[in-house]
Amino acid sequence: MYSQSQTDPSFKTERLFTRLTVKEIREQLIREKGYTDEEQPTPQTLNTKVNELGYTPRKVKKTKPLKKIEQTDAIFGQLKQTRETYHDQSNVACLSIDTKDRVKIGNFSRGGASRMEVKAADHDFSKEFVTPFGILDVCTDQVGLFFTTSKVTADFIVDRIEEYWRTSGCAGTKDTLVLYGDNGPENHSRRTQFMKRIVEFAVTNNVTVVLAYYPPYHSKYNPR
């Protein structure tokens, strides 16, 4: 069910959401794993097992993509093939990159809880912001988190990838980089500055780079 799941859109929990029904799970067990219908438990038993695994009904969340292009399913199929090809290779680093909305700097409340009394400004007015940018190694769960007070550009993204490559132990031990992205304006395959910098990174580090993009409007499935 992992490939069919997406992260909490608010990023306030580690909970995963999936739209798979028990009927669809049974069909995928037959299609993907080779089980026969007779070998599978009844829908009631399977429903109980799904609940035990924590996939229980939740409140409606804002997780429905704005659009779904014709090639969406084919792109997800290609991403699955990419994972199966590269993720178990010791010479391959599989990194996921993503940029989040800018955050106000100041004594503001962000909805967290504390055992001590903490006071924050009653109005969230600020002229200062930072924009978070993250890199996740999807094979080791190692994370690199970076911030900038300016716009996240193609140059900033590749600079951070190069920095992470040097400091995480990838340099000298990996010869292939699989880079998952959301096809955003600064890192998509038609962004000439991004492609220029990625090619330079590949040549400088003698690395093969595989760009694996999630479909438009479906970036929440990116494991970043």
C-alpha positions, 0 to 999 in steps of 0.5 A: 500500500506504500506506493498508493499512499501520500503524506499528511498534507499539513505535514503535522503528523507522520500519518499516511493516507491512501484511497485504496479500498478493500476490494482494490487491495484484493484485486492488487494481491491477485494482479501483483502478487499472484494470489488466487481469489480462493487463497485470499481471506474474505473481505470482512477479514481483510477489512479487519486486518487493514484496520489493525494496520492503522488504515482506519477511516479518517476525516475528509482531508484536502488531498484530492489533486486539482487535476489529473493529466492523461499520463498520470498513471503511466508516470506512476508506473515509471516511478515504480519501475525506477524504484524497483531498478535502483533502490537496492543498489549499493552504488545508488543514492536516491534523493527526494527534493522539495520546497515548502511555503515560506515561513514568517520569522518572529514570536508567532504561534504555529499551533503547537503545544507545550507543557509550559506557558508560552506566549506569542504575538497576537498578530502574525505580522512580519516582514521577514520570512525563510523558505525551507528546502529539504532533501530526503534519502529515501533509502536511509531516511537521512534528511538535509534541511536548508533555509533561505531568506530569498527565493529558491532558485535552480542554482540554490537547489543544485548548490544544496544537492552538491553540499548534501552530496559532499557531507552525507558520504555520497561523494566517493561511494555512489556513482548514480543519483536518482533524484525525485522531484515535483516538476516545480518551476525551478527544477523541471526538465525544461528549466534550462538553468536547472538542467545546466547545473545538473549536467555540470554536477554529473560531470564534476562528480562523475555521476549518472543522474536519473531525474524522476518526476512525479505527475503534475498536481500529485507532488504529495506522493513524493516521499520527501 
